[in-house]
Amino acid sequence: MQLKQVRQLIYGFIFLPLWCFAQVPEVIFIPSADGTVIKAHVLHPAGMPMNQARPVVVALHGCGGLYATIGVNQGKLNARHDGMAQLIAGHGYSIVFPDSFTSRGETSLCSQKFDVRLIKQSHRSDDVDGVLLWLSSQTWADTAKIALLGWSHGGTTVLVSTDKNRHKVTSREVQPSVAIAFYPGCSDALKSNYRPQVPLAMMLAELDDWTPPAPCIELAKKTGADLYVYPESYHDFDNPVGTVRLRMDVANGVNPGQGVHVGRNPQTGPQAWEQLLATLRNTWQ
């Protein structure tokens, strides 16, 4: 069998749980640090006793929220989030998806300009703090092995929530042990002299015209973060479904008024998810 065929089999196996034997996440409610009670979705490894501690991934959605907006899965976790939930649980970890939007009256921020958004990064960081505090009381959570994972707007939240310059971050009772950000916005972190509280890995898209990779590359040089730049890839390249499309409704891209490109790369997306798993294994071994 040729190497290319072997890789295709490996990548196909990574995404297999999205289509087969999928579990349904449990819906719970968690107090955010700002007092808002937020909905969250939790998935545990199948068959693992609830009194058995295991690593936990706290996964932060992007500006489009957690849910599918059309089709038969409308209102359920969208394909990327459900795929990641099945992947993480399938490898023996629990995963928690806090919903930062619907409890605050929003479903998506993607088409809103930055200056009119009512939900700020401070709200989302409060949600992270609330989830970490909640995890401290869960017998199944190994609080020495918690990862923050985020995409785009949620990836930026990963940076905000791991900034050693912020007393709120350094004073938390429970800390993550690793942070992974897919195509975050890094310009503000550069301006604020961001310093990571925990090891950071960033997964970037070479052709991203929504959250461009250049500021994150510069940030990685300054902080020593692990950096993975995936070629011929756009924003949302790790989505397990769909194709690249032009979104004209996005107000905050690199080229205002010209839209942004988003969508799956069937080669680099699975590679990035494989690297995510490797990062978790290397951190928690």
Secondary structure as GFF3:
##gff-version 3
##sequence-region A 1 285
A	DSSP	alpha_helix	3	19	.	.	.	ID=ss1
A	DSSP	beta_strand	26	31	.	.	.	ID=ss2
A	DSSP	beta_strand	37	43	.	.	.	ID=ss3
A	DSSP	beta_strand	54	60	.	.	.	ID=ss4
A	DSSP	alpha_helix	79	90	.	.	.	ID=ss5
A	DSSP	beta_strand	94	98	.	.	.	ID=ss6
A	DSSP	three_ten_helix	102	104	.	.	.	ID=ss7
A	DSSP	three_ten_helix	114	116	.	.	.	ID=ss8
A	DSSP	alpha_helix	121	135	.	.	.	ID=ss9
A	DSSP	beta_strand	141	151	.	.	.	ID=ss10
A	DSSP	alpha_helix	153	160	.	.	.	ID=ss11
A	DSSP	alpha_helix	167	170	.	.	.	ID=ss12
A	DSSP	beta_strand	178	182	.	.	.	ID=ss13
A	DSSP	alpha_helix	187	191	.	.	.	ID=ss14
A	DSSP	beta_strand	200	205	.	.	.	ID=ss15
A	DSSP	alpha_helix	213	223	.	.	.	ID=ss16
A	DSSP	beta_strand	226	230	.	.	.	ID=ss17
A	DSSP	beta_strand	245	247	.	.	.	ID=ss18
A	DSSP	beta_strand	260	262	.	.	.	ID=ss19
A	DSSP	alpha_helix	268	284	.	.	.	ID=ss20
###
